[in-house]
Amino acid sequence: MVTTANIHLDTRSLDIFARAGIIPDANSVPPHLRLFAEQADRVLESVSRLVRLDKMSLERAQNFQQLIVDSCAVVMCHPIIASNNYLKRFSEGVTFTQARHEIQQFSVFGLQFDVAQAKLVANSPTEEAYRERLNVLLNEKGIPYKDGFEGELTGRWSPATIHFSWMQRTAEGLGLRFEDIGKIWIGLPGTKAFVDATFNYYASTDQNVAQGASFAIENWAANGLWTPWIAGMKKLNETLDRPVDLGYLTYHEAQESHHSQATLDELFENFQQPWFDETKFLEGAEAILNEGVQAYYESQLANLPQKDETWPKSACEPRQFQPSRRLG
């Protein structure tokens, strides 16, 4: 194994990932790693700058460089992110009934996620964290950000800007009524497992576990969720007399790249705190992917209506890069 202690701080993330064996070389970048590598470079540039200004020791900086690689190995190389067969096939085109199945089950996670976010607000370790988490919840519930997807809120609430209202419009286009979406009793076993994992890990009272789960959820969403879902829905819309409103999906696709960068920035902030525990952070991240995200897609595939032979037999491929091989 290679250790980041021997790698210069200014080395690009892709070159480090290649040294670790995560990718063959820096020019062979799978789609799910492109955005992550770009955003990792930004935070590592900030770390390198602190070292040059004598505001951080070289050893601490190298430890954080190691954490970036560990996070890539555990989170970004997780099969449900690196090889989501269900979403890949979804992107190639779906029936009206299959699209209805997806939005209905996802709506359960989507609405129950607000409950987990409220728990996260209540268990904020600092006032700053409380305000940041509260802003996320208030934005979900209808108060827009002043500048795009982050920062201060406008303070103006409208039912038209509640995220669930956007989800309702998408669901209505697929023949679903209010009582058909969001409720926990509508959820299939894998959907309920996803909700439970979100409560257990994303809303954990252990800040390290919660941060790990948040990191995993945001980077899954930014690097593998919305784009293939939208692609499949656009193909469906081409066949419909009355296209389904995709505003809920397209907004979140644009929003997630901001969220994933924020998770890397927050990871660096937390890394500098005395309470930060890398092992628990990575455990929280892997647990929500195993017990939540992967369980959800396995359930979706198993219960997919009108499934023919073009659909994969498994929701994802076996893990190609083992975390035990990561740098360090």
C-alpha positions as CSV (number, residue, x, y, z in Angstrom):
1,M,0.0,0.0,0.0
2,V,1.0,3.6,-0.6
3,T,0.9,6.2,2.1
4,T,0.0,9.8,1.5
5,A,3.0,10.8,3.6
6,N,5.1,10.3,0.5
7,I,2.8,12.3,-1.8
8,H,3.3,16.0,-2.2
9,L,0.4,18.1,-0.9
10,D,-0.1,19.8,-4.2
11,T,-0.7,16.5,-6.0
12,R,-4.0,16.4,-7.8
13,S,-6.7,14.1,-6.3
14,L,-6.8,12.0,-9.4
15,D,-3.1,11.3,-9.3
16,I,-3.4,10.3,-5.6
17,F,-6.4,8.0,-6.4
18,A,-4.3,6.4,-9.2
19,R,-1.4,5.8,-6.8
20,A,-3.9,4.2,-4.4
21,G,-5.2,1.9,-7.1
22,I,-8.7,3.3,-7.0
23,I,-8.4,4.2,-10.7
24,P,-5.9,2.9,-13.3
25,D,-4.5,6.3,-14.0
26,A,-5.5,10.0,-13.8
27,N,-6.9,10.0,-17.3
28,S,-9.3,7.1,-16.7
29,V,-11.9,8.7,-14.5
30,P,-15.3,7.1,-14.1
31,P,-18.3,9.5,-14.1
32,H,-19.0,9.1,-10.4
33,L,-15.5,10.4,-9.5
34,R,-15.3,13.4,-11.7
35,L,-17.1,15.9,-9.5
36,F,-15.7,14.5,-6.3
37,A,-12.1,14.8,-7.6
38,E,-12.7,18.4,-8.6
39,Q,-14.2,19.3,-5.3
40,A,-11.5,17.4,-3.3
41,D,-8.9,19.4,-5.2
42,R,-10.5,22.6,-4.0
43,V,-10.4,21.7,-0.3
44,L,-6.9,20.3,-0.6
45,E,-5.7,23.5,-2.2
46,S,-7.0,25.3,1.0
47,V,-5.1,22.8,3.2
48,S,-1.9,23.3,1.2
49,R,-2.3,27.1,1.5
50,L,-2.5,26.8,5.3
51,V,0.7,24.8,5.4
52,R,2.5,27.5,3.4
53,L,1.3,30.1,5.8
54,D,2.5,28.1,8.8
55,K,-1.1,27.8,10.0
56,M,-1.2,24.0,9.8
57,S,1.6,21.4,10.2
58,L,2.6,19.3,7.3
59,E,1.8,16.1,9.3
60,R,-1.8,17.3,9.9
61,A,-2.2,18.3,6.3
62,Q,-1.0,14.8,5.2
63,N,-3.4,13.2,7.6
64,F,-6.3,15.1,6.0
65,Q,-5.0,14.1,2.5
66,Q,-5.2,10.6,3.8
67,L,-8.8,11.1,5.0
68,I,-9.8,12.3,1.5
69,V,-8.5,9.1,0.0
70,D,-10.1,7.0,2.7
71,S,-13.4,8.7,2.1
72,C,-13.1,8.1,-1.6
73,A,-12.4,4.4,-1.0
74,V,-15.3,3.9,1.4
75,V,-17.9,6.2,0.0
76,M,-17.2,6.9,-3.6
77,C,-16.1,3.3,-4.4
78,H,-19.2,1.9,-2.7
79,P,-21.0,-0.3,-5.3
80,I,-24.3,1.6,-5.0
81,I,-22.5,4.8,-6.1
82,A,-19.8,3.3,-8.4
83,S,-22.1,0.8,-10.2
84,N,-25.8,1.5,-9.7
85,N,-27.3,-0.8,-12.2
86,Y,-30.8,0.1,-11.4
87,L,-30.3,3.8,-12.1
88,K,-28.2,3.1,-15.2
89,R,-31.0,1.1,-16.7
90,F,-33.6,3.7,-15.5
91,S,-31.7,6.3,-17.5
92,E,-32.2,4.3,-20.7
93,G,-36.0,4.6,-20.5
94,V,-38.9,3.5,-18.3
95,T,-42.6,2.9,-18.6
96,F,-45.1,5.3,-17.0
97,T,-45.8,2.6,-14.3
98,Q,-42.1,2.2,-13.5
99,A,-41.6,6.0,-13.2
100,R,-44.7,6.1,-10.9
101,H,-43.2,3.3,-8.8
102,E,-39.9,5.3,-8.4
103,I,-41.4,8.6,-7.4
104,Q,-43.8,7.0,-5.0
105,Q,-41.2,5.1,-3.0
106,F,-38.7,7.9,-3.1
107,S,-41.3,10.3,-1.8
108,V,-41.4,8.3,1.4
109,F,-37.7,8.8,2.0
110,G,-37.9,12.4,0.8
111,L,-40.6,13.5,3.2
112,Q,-39.3,11.4,6.1
113,F,-35.9,12.9,5.6
114,D,-37.3,16.2,7.0
115,V,-37.9,14.3,10.3
116,A,-34.3,13.3,10.4
117,Q,-33.2,16.8,9.6
118,A,-35.3,18.1,12.5
119,K,-33.5,15.6,14.8
120,L,-30.2,16.8,13.5
121,V,-31.2,20.4,14.3
122,A,-32.2,19.4,17.8
123,N,-28.9,17.7,18.4
124,S,-26.6,20.4,17.0
125,P,-23.3,20.5,19.0
126,T,-22.8,24.3,18.4
127,E,-24.9,27.3,17.7
128,E,-23.3,27.7,14.2
129,A,-24.2,24.1,13.4
130,Y,-27.8,24.7,14.7
131,R,-28.3,27.7,12.3
132,E,-26.8,25.9,9.3
133,R,-28.9,22.8,9.9
134,L,-32.0,24.8,10.5
135,N,-31.5,26.7,7.3
136,V,-31.5,23.4,5.4
137,L,-34.8,22.4,7.0
138,L,-36.4,25.8,6.5
139,N,-35.4,25.8,2.9
140,E,-37.0,22.3,2.4
141,K,-40.1,23.7,4.0
142,G,-40.4,26.7,1.7
143,I,-38.0,29.6,2.5
144,P,-35.6,30.1,-0.4
145,Y,-31.9,31.0,-0.1
146,K,-31.0,34.5,-1.1
147,D,-28.2,33.4,-3.4
148,G,-29.0,30.1,-5.1
149,F,-28.5,27.1,-3.0
150,E,-26.8,28.2,0.2
151,G,-26.0,31.1,2.5
152,E,-28.7,33.3,4.1
153,L,-32.4,32.7,3.6
154,T,-34.8,35.3,2.2
155,G,-37.1,35.0,5.2
156,R,-40.1,34.8,2.9
157,W,-42.1,31.6,3.0
158,S,-44.3,30.5,0.2
159,P,-46.2,27.2,-0.4
160,A,-44.9,27.4,-4.0
161,T,-41.3,26.9,-2.7
162,I,-41.9,23.9,-0.4
163,H,-39.8,21.1,-1.9
164,F,-42.6,18.6,-1.2
165,S,-44.9,20.8,-3.3
166,W,-42.6,20.3,-6.2
167,M,-42.5,16.6,-5.5
168,Q,-46.3,16.6,-5.5
169,R,-46.4,18.1,-9.0
170,T,-44.1,15.4,-10.3
171,A,-46.2,12.7,-8.6
172,E,-49.5,14.2,-9.9
173,G,-48.2,13.9,-13.4
174,L,-47.7,10.2,-12.7
175,G,-51.3,9.7,-11.4
176,L,-50.5,9.9,-7.7
177,R,-52.6,11.8,-5.2
178,F,-51.5,13.4,-1.9
179,E,-52.5,10.3,0.1
180,D,-50.4,8.1,-2.3
181,I,-47.0,9.7,-1.4
182,G,-44.7,10.3,1.5
183,K,-46.5,8.2,4.1
184,I,-44.3,5.6,5.8
185,W,-46.9,2.9,5.4
186,I,-46.6,3.2,1.7
187,G,-43.0,2.3,1.8
188,L,-41.7,-1.1,0.7
189,P,-39.3,-3.0,3.0
190,G,-36.3,-1.5,1.4
191,T,-37.7,2.0,1.5
192,K,-38.5,1.6,5.2
193,A,-35.0,0.4,5.8
194,F,-33.7,3.5,4.1
195,V,-35.8,5.7,6.3
196,D,-34.6,3.8,9.4
197,A,-31.0,4.1,8.4
198,T,-31.5,7.8,7.9
199,F,-32.9,8.1,11.4
200,N,-30.2,5.9,12.9
201,Y,-27.1,7.3,11.2
202,Y,-27.9,10.7,9.5
203,A,-29.7,11.8,12.7
204,S,-27.4,10.0,15.1
205,T,-26.5,11.8,18.4
206,D,-22.9,10.8,17.7
207,Q,-21.6,13.7,15.6
208,N,-19.0,11.6,13.9
209,V,-21.6,9.1,12.7
210,A,-24.0,11.8,11.6
211,Q,-21.3,13.6,9.7
212,G,-20.3,10.4,7.9
213,A,-23.8,9.6,7.0
214,S,-24.4,13.1,5.7
215,F,-21.2,13.0,3.7
216,A,-22.3,9.7,2.1
217,I,-25.9,10.8,1.3
218,E,-24.9,14.1,-0.3
219,N,-22.1,12.6,-2.4
220,W,-24.4,9.8,-3.5
221,A,-27.0,12.3,-4.6
222,A,-24.5,14.6,-6.3
223,N,-22.6,11.9,-8.1
224,G,-25.2,9.3,-9.0
225,L,-28.9,10.0,-8.2
226,W,-30.5,12.8,-10.1
227,T,-28.8,12.7,-13.5
228,P,-29.8,9.2,-14.5
229,W,-33.3,9.6,-13.0
230,I,-33.9,12.8,-15.0
231,A,-32.5,11.1,-18.2
232,G,-35.1,8.3,-17.9
233,M,-37.9,10.7,-17.2
234,K,-37.1,12.9,-20.2
235,K,-37.3,9.8,-22.4
236,L,-40.7,9.0,-20.9
237,N,-41.9,12.6,-21.4
238,E,-41.1,12.3,-25.1
239,T,-43.8,9.6,-25.3
240,L,-46.5,11.4,-23.3
241,D,-49.2,13.9,-24.5
242,R,-48.9,15.6,-21.1
243,P,-45.2,15.6,-19.9
244,V,-44.5,15.1,-16.2
245,D,-43.2,18.2,-14.4
246,L,-39.5,17.5,-13.6
247,G,-38.9,20.6,-11.5
248,Y,-38.3,18.7,-8.3
249,L,-35.7,16.6,-9.9
250,T,-33.8,19.3,-11.9
251,Y,-33.7,21.7,-8.9
252,H,-32.1,19.0,-6.7
253,E,-29.7,18.0,-9.4
254,A,-28.4,21.6,-9.5
255,Q,-28.5,21.9,-5.7
256,E,-26.5,18.7,-4.9
257,S,-23.2,19.9,-6.4
258,H,-23.2,22.7,-3.9
259,H,-24.1,20.3,-1.1
260,S,-21.3,17.9,-1.9
261,Q,-18.7,20.6,-1.9
262,A,-20.1,21.7,1.4
263,T,-19.6,18.2,2.8
264,L,-15.9,18.3,1.9
265,D,-15.5,21.8,3.4
266,E,-17.3,20.7,6.5
267,L,-15.2,17.5,6.7
268,F,-12.1,19.7,6.9
269,E,-13.6,21.9,9.6
270,N,-14.6,18.8,11.7
271,F,-11.2,17.2,11.1
272,Q,-9.6,20.0,13.0
273,Q,-11.9,19.5,16.0
274,P,-10.6,17.5,19.0
275,W,-13.8,15.3,19.0
276,F,-13.4,14.2,15.4
277,D,-13.0,10.4,15.0
278,E,-12.2,9.2,11.5
279,T,-13.2,5.6,12.2
280,K,-16.7,6.5,13.3
281,F,-17.1,9.0,10.5
282,L,-16.3,6.3,7.9
283,E,-18.5,3.7,9.7
284,G,-21.5,6.1,9.6
285,A,-20.9,6.7,5.9
286,E,-20.7,3.0,5.0
287,A,-23.6,2.0,7.2
288,I,-26.1,4.4,5.6
289,L,-25.0,3.3,2.1
290,N,-25.3,-0.4,3.0
291,E,-28.4,-0.4,5.2
292,G,-30.1,2.5,3.5
293,V,-29.3,3.4,-0.1
294,Q,-28.3,-0.1,-1.3
295,A,-31.3,-1.6,0.5
296,Y,-33.6,0.9,-1.2
297,Y,-32.4,0.1,-4.7
298,E,-32.4,-3.6,-4.2
299,S,-36.0,-3.3,-3.0
300,Q,-36.9,-1.1,-6.0
301,L,-35.5,-3.6,-8.5
302,A,-37.1,-6.6,-6.8
303,N,-40.5,-4.9,-6.8
304,L,-40.3,-3.1,-10.1
305,P,-43.5,-3.5,-12.1
306,Q,-43.4,-4.4,-15.8
307,K,-39.8,-5.6,-15.5
308,D,-38.5,-7.3,-18.5
309,E,-35.1,-9.0,-19.4
310,T,-33.5,-5.7,-20.1
311,W,-33.4,-4.9,-16.4
312,P,-30.3,-6.0,-14.4
313,K,-30.5,-8.9,-12.0
314,S,-28.8,-7.0,-9.2
315,A,-29.0,-3.3,-8.1
316,C,-25.2,-2.9,-8.3
317,E,-22.0,-4.8,-9.0
318,P,-19.7,-6.3,-6.3
319,R,-17.3,-3.8,-4.8
320,Q,-14.3,-3.4,-7.1
321,F,-12.0,-1.5,-4.7
322,Q,-11.7,-2.7,-1.2
323,P,-11.4,-0.1,1.5
324,S,-8.8,-2.2,3.2
325,R,-6.5,-1.4,0.3
326,R,-6.8,2.3,0.8
327,L,-3.8,4.4,1.5
328,G,-2.3,4.3,5.0
